[in-house]
Amino acid sequence: MFPPKELRDKAGLKPACKVVYKLEGGRLIVEPIPRLEDLLAEPSMVEITLAEFKKFRHQLSKKAET
């Protein structure tokens, strides 16, 4: 059995999309798993310069060595 088309559309469920099923408080939650292409098309939530990235990576490397 499938949910009605109106509910599928509102939930962003498209043909052949993958979903995650969860039980929360006795309720079945169905959520679409976003495709990588869709995620890459969204604007970045965080912006850093290459210099900031390299500095952060260097700090993480030092931390991992200790």
PQR file of N, CA, C, O and H, with PARSE charges and radii, in Angstrom:
ATOM      1  N   MET A   1       0.848  -1.183   0.000 -0.4000 1.5000
ATOM      2  CA  MET A   1       0.000   0.000   0.000 -0.0000 2.0000
ATOM      3  C   MET A   1       0.887   1.238   0.000  0.5500 1.7000
ATOM      4  O   MET A   1       1.882   1.296   0.722 -0.5500 1.4000
ATOM      5  N   PHE A   2       0.529   2.211  -0.799 -0.4000 1.5000
ATOM      6  CA  PHE A   2       1.268   3.457  -0.899 -0.0000 2.0000
ATOM      7  C   PHE A   2       0.446   4.591  -0.322  0.5500 1.7000
ATOM      8  O   PHE A   2      -0.784   4.553  -0.368 -0.5500 1.4000
ATOM      9  H   PHE A   2      -0.279   2.163  -1.386  0.4000 1.0000
ATOM     10  N   PRO A   3       1.118   5.608   0.227 -0.5600 1.5000
ATOM     11  CA  PRO A   3       0.361   6.778   0.685  0.2800 2.0000
ATOM     12  C   PRO A   3      -0.252   7.489  -0.525  0.5500 1.7000
ATOM     13  O   PRO A   3       0.246   7.345  -1.641 -0.5500 1.4000
ATOM     14  N   PRO A   4      -1.324   8.250  -0.316 -0.5600 1.5000
ATOM     15  CA  PRO A   4      -1.930   8.990  -1.427  0.2800 2.0000
ATOM     16  C   PRO A   4      -0.920   9.946  -2.081  0.5500 1.7000
ATOM     17  O   PRO A   4       0.003  10.423  -1.421 -0.5500 1.4000
ATOM     18  N   LYS A   5      -1.098  10.220  -3.370 -0.4000 1.5000
ATOM     19  CA  LYS A   5      -0.176  11.060  -4.130 -0.0000 2.0000
ATOM     20  C   LYS A   5       0.023  12.420  -3.462  0.5500 1.7000
ATOM     21  O   LYS A   5       1.145  12.925  -3.412 -0.5500 1.4000
ATOM     22  H   LYS A   5      -1.848   9.833  -3.906  0.4000 1.0000
ATOM     23  N   GLU A   6      -1.045  13.010  -2.955 -0.4000 1.5000
ATOM     24  CA  GLU A   6      -0.938  14.325  -2.308 -0.0000 2.0000
ATOM     25  C   GLU A   6       0.064  14.283  -1.145  0.5500 1.7000
ATOM     26  O   GLU A   6       0.872  15.198  -0.988 -0.5500 1.4000
ATOM     27  H   GLU A   6      -1.956  12.600  -2.995  0.4000 1.0000
ATOM     28  N   LEU A   7       0.011  13.229  -0.338 -0.4000 1.5000
ATOM     29  CA  LEU A   7       0.943  13.095   0.783 -0.0000 2.0000
ATOM     30  C   LEU A   7       2.361  12.819   0.291  0.5500 1.7000
ATOM     31  O   LEU A   7       3.324  13.354   0.841 -0.5500 1.4000
ATOM     32  H   LEU A   7      -0.646  12.485  -0.465  0.4000 1.0000
ATOM     33  N   ARG A   8       2.494  11.981  -0.751 -0.4000 1.5000
ATOM     34  CA  ARG A   8       3.820  11.700  -1.311 -0.0000 2.0000
ATOM     35  C   ARG A   8       4.457  12.983  -1.825  0.5500 1.7000
ATOM     36  O   ARG A   8       5.643  13.227  -1.600 -0.5500 1.4000
ATOM     37  H   ARG A   8       1.712  11.547  -1.197  0.4000 1.0000
ATOM     38  N   ASP A   9       3.668  13.805  -2.516 -0.4000 1.5000
ATOM     39  CA  ASP A   9       4.185  15.069  -3.043 -0.0000 2.0000
ATOM     40  C   ASP A   9       4.628  15.996  -1.917  0.5500 1.7000
ATOM     41  O   ASP A   9       5.702  16.594  -1.991 -0.5500 1.4000
ATOM     42  H   ASP A   9       2.704  13.608  -2.699  0.4000 1.0000
ATOM     43  N   LYS A  10       3.816  16.119  -0.884 -0.4000 1.5000
ATOM     44  CA  LYS A  10       4.151  16.993   0.250 -0.0000 2.0000
ATOM     45  C   LYS A  10       5.402  16.514   0.981  0.5500 1.7000
ATOM     46  O   LYS A  10       6.171  17.323   1.500 -0.5500 1.4000
ATOM     47  H   LYS A  10       2.943  15.634  -0.824  0.4000 1.0000
ATOM     48  N   ALA A  11       5.602  15.198   1.020 -0.4000 1.5000
ATOM     49  CA  ALA A  11       6.761  14.635   1.723 -0.0000 2.0000
ATOM     50  C   ALA A  11       8.003  14.585   0.836  0.5500 1.7000
ATOM     51  O   ALA A  11       9.085  14.225   1.300 -0.5500 1.4000
ATOM     52  H   ALA A  11       4.978  14.541   0.598  0.4000 1.0000
ATOM     53  N   GLY A  12       7.851  14.944  -0.432 -0.4000 1.5000
ATOM     54  CA  GLY A  12       8.996  14.905  -1.327 -0.0000 2.0000
ATOM     55  C   GLY A  12       9.352  13.506  -1.792  0.5500 1.7000
ATOM     56  O   GLY A  12      10.488  13.254  -2.194 -0.5500 1.4000
ATOM     57  H   GLY A  12       6.972  15.236  -0.809  0.4000 1.0000
ATOM     58  N   LEU A  13       8.399  12.600  -1.741 -0.4000 1.5000
ATOM     59  CA  LEU A  13       8.630  11.223  -2.175 -0.0000 2.0000
ATOM     60  C   LEU A  13       8.377  11.126  -3.676  0.5500 1.7000
ATOM     61  O   LEU A  13       7.255  11.331  -4.140 -0.5500 1.4000
ATOM     62  H   LEU A  13       7.477  12.804  -1.414  0.4000 1.0000
ATOM     63  N   LYS A  14       9.424  10.812  -4.426 -0.4000 1.5000
ATOM     64  CA  LYS A  14       9.332  10.707  -5.876 -0.0000 2.0000
ATOM     65  C   LYS A  14       9.490   9.246  -6.276  0.5500 1.7000
ATOM     66  O   LYS A  14      10.009   8.443  -5.501 -0.5500 1.4000
ATOM     67  H   LYS A  14      10.335  10.645  -4.049  0.4000 1.0000
ATOM     68  N   PRO A  15       9.046   8.895  -7.484 -0.5600 1.5000
ATOM     69  CA  PRO A  15       9.202   7.504  -7.928  0.2800 2.0000
ATOM     70  C   PRO A  15      10.661   7.040  -7.820  0.5500 1.7000
ATOM     71  O   PRO A  15      11.584   7.754  -8.211 -0.5500 1.4000
ATOM     72  N   ALA A  16      10.839   5.864  -7.295 -0.4000 1.5000
ATOM     73  CA  ALA A  16      12.147   5.208  -7.142 -0.0000 2.0000
ATOM     74  C   ALA A  16      13.062   5.884  -6.123  0.5500 1.7000
ATOM     75  O   ALA A  16      14.240   5.538  -6.041 -0.5500 1.4000
ATOM     76  H   ALA A  16      10.089   5.284  -6.977  0.4000 1.0000
ATOM     77  N   CYS A  17      12.548   6.845  -5.340 -0.4000 1.5000
ATOM     78  CA  CYS A  17      13.413   7.444  -4.322 -0.0000 2.0000
ATOM     79  C   CYS A  17      13.541   6.472  -3.146  0.5500 1.7000
ATOM     80  O   CYS A  17      12.629   5.700  -2.852 -0.5500 1.4000
ATOM     81  H   CYS A  17      11.591   7.127  -5.406  0.4000 1.0000
ATOM     82  N   LYS A  18      14.677   6.533  -2.495 -0.4000 1.5000
ATOM     83  CA  LYS A  18      14.912   5.683  -1.327 -0.0000 2.0000
ATOM     84  C   LYS A  18      14.387   6.410  -0.094  0.5500 1.7000
ATOM     85  O   LYS A  18      14.418   7.639  -0.024 -0.5500 1.4000
ATOM     86  H   LYS A  18      15.418   7.160  -2.734  0.4000 1.0000
ATOM     87  N   VAL A  19      13.906   5.637   0.877 -0.4000 1.5000
ATOM     88  CA  VAL A  19      13.331   6.222   2.083 -0.0000 2.0000
ATOM     89  C   VAL A  19      13.898   5.544   3.326  0.5500 1.7000
ATOM     90  O   VAL A  19      14.452   4.446   3.269 -0.5500 1.4000
ATOM     91  H   VAL A  19      13.881   4.638   0.820  0.4000 1.0000
ATOM     92  N   VAL A  20      13.740   6.228   4.435 -0.4000 1.5000
ATOM     93  CA  VAL A  20      14.097   5.700   5.747 -0.0000 2.0000
ATOM     94  C   VAL A  20      12.800   5.570   6.535  0.5500 1.7000
ATOM     95  O   VAL A  20      11.977   6.485   6.562 -0.5500 1.4000
ATOM     96  H   VAL A  20      13.290   7.120   4.482  0.4000 1.0000
ATOM     97  N   TYR A  21      12.635   4.424   7.171 -0.4000 1.5000
ATOM     98  CA  TYR A  21      11.470   4.198   8.032 -0.0000 2.0000
ATOM     99  C   TYR A  21      11.936   4.255   9.483  0.5500 1.7000
ATOM    100  O   TYR A  21      12.938   3.638   9.848 -0.5500 1.4000
ATOM    101  H   TYR A  21      13.303   3.680   7.150  0.4000 1.0000
ATOM    102  N   LYS A  22      11.194   5.008  10.315 -0.4000 1.5000
ATOM    103  CA  LYS A  22      11.504   5.086  11.738 -0.0000 2.0000
ATOM    104  C   LYS A  22      10.214   4.952  12.526  0.5500 1.7000
ATOM    105  O   LYS A  22       9.145   5.358  12.070 -0.5500 1.4000
ATOM    106  H   LYS A  22      10.381   5.509  10.018  0.4000 1.0000
ATOM    107  N   LEU A  23      10.329   4.380  13.709 -0.4000 1.5000
ATOM    108  CA  LEU A  23       9.207   4.348  14.639 -0.0000 2.0000
ATOM    109  C   LEU A  23       9.492   5.335  15.762  0.5500 1.7000
ATOM    110  O   LEU A  23      10.523   5.247  16.429 -0.5500 1.4000
ATOM    111  H   LEU A  23      11.197   4.051  14.080  0.4000 1.0000
ATOM    112  N   GLU A  24       8.586   6.263  15.966 -0.4000 1.5000
ATOM    113  CA  GLU A  24       8.730   7.248  17.034 -0.0000 2.0000
ATOM    114  C   GLU A  24       7.401   7.345  17.769  0.5500 1.7000
ATOM    115  O   GLU A  24       6.396   7.777  17.205 -0.5500 1.4000
ATOM    116  H   GLU A  24       7.749   6.335  15.424  0.4000 1.0000
ATOM    117  N   GLY A  25       7.406   6.942  19.019 -0.4000 1.5000
ATOM    118  CA  GLY A  25       6.194   7.037  19.821 -0.0000 2.0000
ATOM    119  C   GLY A  25       5.013   6.285  19.218  0.5500 1.7000
ATOM    120  O   GLY A  25       3.877   6.755  19.277 -0.5500 1.4000
ATOM    121  H   GLY A  25       8.222   6.591  19.478  0.4000 1.0000
ATOM    122  N   GLY A  26       5.280   5.120  18.640 -0.4000 1.5000
ATOM    123  CA  GLY A  26       4.219   4.330  18.047 -0.0000 2.0000
ATOM    124  C   GLY A  26       3.772   4.806  16.672  0.5500 1.7000
ATOM    125  O   GLY A  26       2.796   4.291  16.126 -0.5500 1.4000
ATOM    126  H   GLY A  26       6.203   4.738  18.592  0.4000 1.0000
ATOM    127  N   ARG A  27       4.475   5.781  16.107 -0.4000 1.5000
ATOM    128  CA  ARG A  27       4.139   6.309  14.782 -0.0000 2.0000
ATOM    129  C   ARG A  27       5.209   5.908  13.787  0.5500 1.7000
ATOM    130  O   ARG A  27       6.397   5.906  14.107 -0.5500 1.4000
ATOM    131  H   ARG A  27       5.268   6.199  16.550  0.4000 1.0000
ATOM    132  N   LEU A  28       4.789   5.572  12.592 -0.4000 1.5000
ATOM    133  CA  LEU A  28       5.724   5.241  11.519 -0.0000 2.0000
ATOM    134  C   LEU A  28       6.080   6.521  10.790  0.5500 1.7000
ATOM    135  O   LEU A  28       5.199   7.207  10.272 -0.5500 1.4000
ATOM    136  H   LEU A  28       3.824   5.574  12.331  0.4000 1.0000
ATOM    137  N   ILE A  29       7.363   6.847  10.744 -0.4000 1.5000
ATOM    138  CA  ILE A  29       7.865   8.034  10.057 -0.0000 2.0000
ATOM    139  C   ILE A  29       8.575   7.562   8.794  0.5500 1.7000
ATOM    140  O   ILE A  29       9.443   6.691   8.852 -0.5500 1.4000
ATOM    141  H   ILE A  29       8.079   6.290  11.164  0.4000 1.0000
ATOM    142  N   VAL A  30       8.206   8.135   7.656 -0.4000 1.5000
ATOM    143  CA  VAL A  30       8.822   7.810   6.373 -0.0000 2.0000
ATOM    144  C   VAL A  30       9.468   9.090   5.850  0.5500 1.7000
ATOM    145  O   VAL A  30       8.788  10.095   5.642 -0.5500 1.4000
ATOM    146  H   VAL A  30       7.501   8.842   7.609  0.4000 1.0000
ATOM    147  N   GLU A  31      10.794   9.051   5.636 -0.4000 1.5000
ATOM    148  CA  GLU A  31      11.507  10.225   5.146 -0.0000 2.0000
ATOM    149  C   GLU A  31      12.322   9.854   3.924  0.5500 1.7000
ATOM    150  O   GLU A  31      12.956   8.799   3.897 -0.5500 1.4000
ATOM    151  H   GLU A  31      11.347   8.235   5.805  0.4000 1.0000
ATOM    152  N   PRO A  32      12.314  10.722   2.898 -0.5600 1.5000
ATOM    153  CA  PRO A  32      13.135  10.432   1.731  0.2800 2.0000
ATOM    154  C   PRO A  32      14.611  10.620   2.065  0.5500 1.7000
ATOM    155  O   PRO A  32      14.972  11.482   2.866 -0.5500 1.4000
ATOM    156  N   ILE A  33      15.454   9.809   1.446 -0.4000 1.5000
ATOM    157  CA  ILE A  33      16.898   9.974   1.569 -0.0000 2.0000
ATOM    158  C   ILE A  33      17.316  10.857   0.401  0.5500 1.7000
ATOM    159  O   ILE A  33      17.117  10.484  -0.755 -0.5500 1.4000
ATOM    160  H   ILE A  33      15.161   9.109   0.795  0.4000 1.0000
ATOM    161  N   PRO A  34      17.893  12.024   0.686 -0.5600 1.5000
ATOM    162  CA  PRO A  34      18.255  12.911  -0.424  0.2800 2.0000
ATOM    163  C   PRO A  34      19.352  12.302  -1.293  0.5500 1.7000
ATOM    164  O   PRO A  34      20.246  11.612  -0.804 -0.5500 1.4000
ATOM    165  N   ARG A  35      19.257  12.581  -2.611 -0.4000 1.5000
ATOM    166  CA  ARG A  35      20.292  12.127  -3.531 -0.0000 2.0000
ATOM    167  C   ARG A  35      21.496  13.050  -3.400  0.5500 1.7000
ATOM    168  O   ARG A  35      21.342  14.224  -3.067 -0.5500 1.4000
ATOM    169  H   ARG A  35      18.530  13.142  -3.007  0.4000 1.0000
ATOM    170  N   LEU A  36      22.674  12.539  -3.656 -0.4000 1.5000
ATOM    171  CA  LEU A  36      23.897  13.323  -3.577 -0.0000 2.0000
ATOM    172  C   LEU A  36      23.806  14.548  -4.485  0.5500 1.7000
ATOM    173  O   LEU A  36      24.237  15.636  -4.103 -0.5500 1.4000
ATOM    174  H   LEU A  36      22.799  11.585  -3.927  0.4000 1.0000
ATOM    175  N   GLU A  37      23.253  14.378  -5.676 -0.4000 1.5000
ATOM    176  CA  GLU A  37      23.118  15.493  -6.614 -0.0000 2.0000
ATOM    177  C   GLU A  37      22.274  16.616  -6.025  0.5500 1.7000
ATOM    178  O   GLU A  37      22.579  17.794  -6.213 -0.5500 1.4000
ATOM    179  H   GLU A  37      22.903  13.495  -5.987  0.4000 1.0000
ATOM    180  N   ASP A  38      21.211  16.248  -5.312 -0.4000 1.5000
ATOM    181  CA  ASP A  38      20.348  17.256  -4.689 -0.0000 2.0000
ATOM    182  C   ASP A  38      21.081  17.995  -3.572  0.5500 1.7000
ATOM    183  O   ASP A  38      20.935  19.208  -3.421 -0.5500 1.4000
ATOM    184  H   ASP A  38      20.963  15.291  -5.159  0.4000 1.0000
ATOM    185  N   LEU A  39      21.866  17.259  -2.793 -0.4000 1.5000
ATOM    186  CA  LEU A  39      22.615  17.887  -1.705 -0.0000 2.0000
ATOM    187  C   LEU A  39      23.673  18.839  -2.238  0.5500 1.7000
ATOM    188  O   LEU A  39      23.880  19.920  -1.687 -0.5500 1.4000
ATOM    189  H   LEU A  39      21.984  16.273  -2.915  0.4000 1.0000
ATOM    190  N   LEU A  40      24.346  18.433  -3.317 -0.4000 1.5000
ATOM    191  CA  LEU A  40      25.389  19.283  -3.891 -0.0000 2.0000
ATOM    192  C   LEU A  40      24.814  20.528  -4.551  0.5500 1.7000
ATOM    193  O   LEU A  40      25.512  21.533  -4.686 -0.5500 1.4000
ATOM    194  H   LEU A  40      24.178  17.555  -3.764  0.4000 1.0000
ATOM    195  N   ALA A  41      23.563  20.477  -4.961 -0.4000 1.5000
ATOM    196  CA  ALA A  41      22.928  21.626  -5.601 -0.0000 2.0000
ATOM    197  C   ALA A  41      22.512  22.694  -4.586  0.5500 1.7000
ATOM    198  O   ALA A  41      22.295  23.849  -4.952 -0.5500 1.4000
ATOM    199  H   ALA A  41      22.996  19.660  -4.851  0.4000 1.0000
ATOM    200  N   GLU A  42      22.400  22.307  -3.314 -0.4000 1.5000
ATOM    201  CA  GLU A  42      22.003  23.267  -2.278 -0.0000 2.0000
ATOM    202  C   GLU A  42      23.172  24.188  -1.940  0.5500 1.7000
ATOM    203  O   GLU A  42      24.330  23.779  -2.027 -0.5500 1.4000
ATOM    204  H   GLU A  42      22.577  21.369  -3.017  0.4000 1.0000
ATOM    205  N   PRO A  43      22.876  25.429  -1.554 -0.5600 1.5000
ATOM    206  CA  PRO A  43      23.955  26.332  -1.156  0.2800 2.0000
ATOM    207  C   PRO A  43      24.658  25.817   0.102  0.5500 1.7000
ATOM    208  O   PRO A  43      24.039  25.177   0.952 -0.5500 1.4000
ATOM    209  N   SER A  44      25.933  26.100   0.207 -0.4000 1.5000
ATOM    210  CA  SER A  44      26.723  25.662   1.360 -0.0000 2.0000
ATOM    211  C   SER A  44      26.225  26.344   2.627  0.5500 1.7000
ATOM    212  O   SER A  44      25.827  27.508   2.614 -0.5500 1.4000
ATOM    213  H   SER A  44      26.436  26.620  -0.483  0.4000 1.0000
ATOM    214  N   MET A  45      26.258  25.587   3.723 -0.4000 1.5000
ATOM    215  CA  MET A  45      25.868  26.165   5.004 -0.0000 2.0000
ATOM    216  C   MET A  45      27.053  26.880   5.648  0.5500 1.7000
ATOM    217  O   MET A  45      26.877  27.782   6.467 -0.5500 1.4000
ATOM    218  H   MET A  45      26.582  24.641   3.734  0.4000 1.0000
ATOM    219  N   VAL A  46      28.260  26.467   5.271 -0.4000 1.5000
ATOM    220  CA  VAL A  46      29.467  27.041   5.853 -0.0000 2.0000
ATOM    221  C   VAL A  46      30.411  27.401   4.719  0.5500 1.7000
ATOM    222  O   VAL A  46      30.596  26.624   3.782 -0.5500 1.4000
ATOM    223  H   VAL A  46      28.403  25.734   4.606  0.4000 1.0000
ATOM    224  N   GLU A  47      30.999  28.567   4.807 -0.4000 1.5000
ATOM    225  CA  GLU A  47      31.983  28.965   3.811 -0.0000 2.0000
ATOM    226  C   GLU A  47      33.275  29.310   4.521  0.5500 1.7000
ATOM    227  O   GLU A  47      33.290  30.094   5.471 -0.5500 1.4000
ATOM    228  H   GLU A  47      30.849  29.198   5.568  0.4000 1.0000
ATOM    229  N   ILE A  48      34.372  28.710   4.045 -0.4000 1.5000
ATOM    230  CA  ILE A  48      35.687  29.025   4.595 -0.0000 2.0000
ATOM    231  C   ILE A  48      36.660  29.194   3.431  0.5500 1.7000
ATOM    232  O   ILE A  48      36.441  28.670   2.339 -0.5500 1.4000
ATOM    233  H   ILE A  48      34.360  28.073   3.274  0.4000 1.0000
ATOM    234  N   THR A  49      37.712  29.916   3.678 -0.4000 1.5000
ATOM    235  CA  THR A  49      38.731  30.085   2.649 -0.0000 2.0000
ATOM    236  C   THR A  49      39.632  28.864   2.639  0.5500 1.7000
ATOM    237  O   THR A  49      39.625  28.064   3.575 -0.5500 1.4000
ATOM    238  H   THR A  49      37.890  30.342   4.565  0.4000 1.0000
ATOM    239  N   LEU A  50      40.405  28.730   1.576 -0.4000 1.5000
ATOM    240  CA  LEU A  50      41.349  27.624   1.483 -0.0000 2.0000
ATOM    241  C   LEU A  50      42.383  27.717   2.605  0.5500 1.7000
ATOM    242  O   LEU A  50      42.780  26.696   3.167 -0.5500 1.4000
ATOM    243  H   LEU A  50      40.411  29.380   0.816  0.4000 1.0000
ATOM    244  N   ALA A  51      42.816  28.920   2.929 -0.4000 1.5000
ATOM    245  CA  ALA A  51      43.789  29.106   4.011 -0.0000 2.0000
ATOM    246  C   ALA A  51      43.197  28.647   5.347  0.5500 1.7000
ATOM    247  O   ALA A  51      43.890  28.008   6.140 -0.5500 1.4000
ATOM    248  H   ALA A  51      42.494  29.749   2.472  0.4000 1.0000
ATOM    249  N   GLU A  52      41.926  28.967   5.605 -0.4000 1.5000
ATOM    250  CA  GLU A  52      41.275  28.532   6.843 -0.0000 2.0000
ATOM    251  C   GLU A  52      41.161  27.020   6.882  0.5500 1.7000
ATOM    252  O   GLU A  52      41.374  26.406   7.927 -0.5500 1.4000
ATOM    253  H   GLU A  52      41.364  29.486   4.961  0.4000 1.0000
ATOM    254  N   PHE A  53      40.824  26.412   5.739 -0.4000 1.5000
ATOM    255  CA  PHE A  53      40.707  24.962   5.664 -0.0000 2.0000
ATOM    256  C   PHE A  53      42.048  24.303   5.966  0.5500 1.7000
ATOM    257  O   PHE A  53      42.111  23.351   6.744 -0.5500 1.4000
ATOM    258  H   PHE A  53      40.651  26.911   4.890  0.4000 1.0000
ATOM    259  N   LYS A  54      43.115  24.804   5.359 -0.4000 1.5000
ATOM    260  CA  LYS A  54      44.448  24.225   5.578 -0.0000 2.0000
ATOM    261  C   LYS A  54      44.872  24.370   7.036  0.5500 1.7000
ATOM    262  O   LYS A  54      45.452  23.447   7.609 -0.5500 1.4000
ATOM    263  H   LYS A  54      43.063  25.578   4.727  0.4000 1.0000
ATOM    264  N   LYS A  55      44.589  25.519   7.635 -0.4000 1.5000
ATOM    265  CA  LYS A  55      44.928  25.742   9.042 -0.0000 2.0000
ATOM    266  C   LYS A  55      44.173  24.755   9.929  0.5500 1.7000
ATOM    267  O   LYS A  55      44.757  24.153  10.830 -0.5500 1.4000
ATOM    268  H   LYS A  55      44.118  26.268   7.170  0.4000 1.0000
ATOM    269  N   PHE A  56      42.883  24.591   9.677 -0.4000 1.5000
ATOM    270  CA  PHE A  56      42.059  23.675  10.450 -0.0000 2.0000
ATOM    271  C   PHE A  56      42.555  22.237  10.282  0.5500 1.7000
ATOM    272  O   PHE A  56      42.641  21.495  11.260 -0.5500 1.4000
ATOM    273  H   PHE A  56      42.409  25.081   8.945  0.4000 1.0000
ATOM    274  N   ARG A  57      42.881  21.839   9.046 -0.4000 1.5000
ATOM    275  CA  ARG A  57      43.386  20.497   8.777 -0.0000 2.0000
ATOM    276  C   ARG A  57      44.715  20.264   9.498  0.5500 1.7000
ATOM    277  O   ARG A  57      44.956  19.179  10.027 -0.5500 1.4000
ATOM    278  H   ARG A  57      42.812  22.442   8.252  0.4000 1.0000
ATOM    279  N   HIS A  58      45.567  21.273   9.517 -0.4000 1.5000
ATOM    280  CA  HIS A  58      46.854  21.177  10.217 -0.0000 2.0000
ATOM    281  C   HIS A  58      46.625  20.987  11.723  0.5500 1.7000
ATOM    282  O   HIS A  58      47.293  20.171  12.358 -0.5500 1.4000
ATOM    283  H   HIS A  58      45.371  22.155   9.087  0.4000 1.0000
ATOM    284  N   GLN A  59      45.680  21.742  12.286 -0.4000 1.5000
ATOM    285  CA  GLN A  59      45.370  21.616  13.708 -0.0000 2.0000
ATOM    286  C   GLN A  59      44.836  20.224  14.024  0.5500 1.7000
ATOM    287  O   GLN A  59      45.205  19.637  15.041 -0.5500 1.4000
ATOM    288  H   GLN A  59      45.137  22.405  11.770  0.4000 1.0000
ATOM    289  N   LEU A  60      43.977  19.691  13.168 -0.4000 1.5000
ATOM    290  CA  LEU A  60      43.448  18.349  13.385 -0.0000 2.0000
ATOM    291  C   LEU A  60      44.552  17.300  13.303  0.5500 1.7000
ATOM    292  O   LEU A  60      44.563  16.347  14.083 -0.5500 1.4000
ATOM    293  H   LEU A  60      43.677  20.167  12.341  0.4000 1.0000
ATOM    294  N   SER A  61      45.469  17.468  12.373 -0.4000 1.5000
ATOM    295  CA  SER A  61      46.576  16.516  12.234 -0.0000 2.0000
ATOM    296  C   SER A  61      47.440  16.507  13.491  0.5500 1.7000
ATOM    297  O   SER A  61      47.822  15.445  13.983 -0.5500 1.4000
ATOM    298  H   SER A  61      45.460  18.241  11.739  0.4000 1.0000
ATOM    299  N   LYS A  62      47.746  17.704  14.010 -0.4000 1.5000
ATOM    300  CA  LYS A  62      48.545  17.800  15.233 -0.0000 2.0000
ATOM    301  C   LYS A  62      47.813  17.139  16.397  0.5500 1.7000
ATOM    302  O   LYS A  62      48.415  16.419  17.194 -0.5500 1.4000
ATOM    303  H   LYS A  62      47.436  18.566  13.611  0.4000 1.0000
ATOM    304  N   LYS A  63      46.521  17.390  16.485 -0.4000 1.5000
ATOM    305  CA  LYS A  63      45.726  16.817  17.563 -0.0000 2.0000
ATOM    306  C   LYS A  63      45.705  15.284  17.474  0.5500 1.7000
ATOM    307  O   LYS A  63      45.777  14.602  18.496 -0.5500 1.4000
ATOM    308  H   LYS A  63      46.033  17.975  15.838  0.4000 1.0000
ATOM    309  N   ALA A  64      45.609  14.751  16.265 -0.4000 1.5000
ATOM    310  CA  ALA A  64      45.571  13.303  16.063 -0.0000 2.0000
ATOM    311  C   ALA A  64      46.897  12.646  16.421  0.5500 1.7000
ATOM    312  O   ALA A  64      46.924  11.483  16.826 -0.5500 1.4000
ATOM    313  H   ALA A  64      45.551  15.305  15.434  0.4000 1.0000
ATOM    314  N   GLU A  65      48.005  13.386  16.275 -0.4000 1.5000
ATOM    315  CA  GLU A  65      49.322  12.848  16.577 -0.0000 2.0000
ATOM    316  C   GLU A  65      49.587  12.722  18.071  0.5500 1.7000
ATOM    317  O   GLU A  65      50.448  11.948  18.491 -0.5500 1.4000
ATOM    318  H   GLU A  65      47.984  14.331  15.946  0.4000 1.0000
ATOM    319  N   THR A  66      48.846  13.485  18.873 -0.4000 1.5000
ATOM    320  CA  THR A  66      49.099  13.462  20.325 -0.0000 2.0000
ATOM    321  C   THR A  66      48.235  12.453  21.043  0.5500 1.7000
ATOM    322  O   THR A  66      48.330  12.316  22.263 -0.5500 1.4000
ATOM    323  H   THR A  66      48.147  14.113  18.532  0.4000 1.0000
TER
END
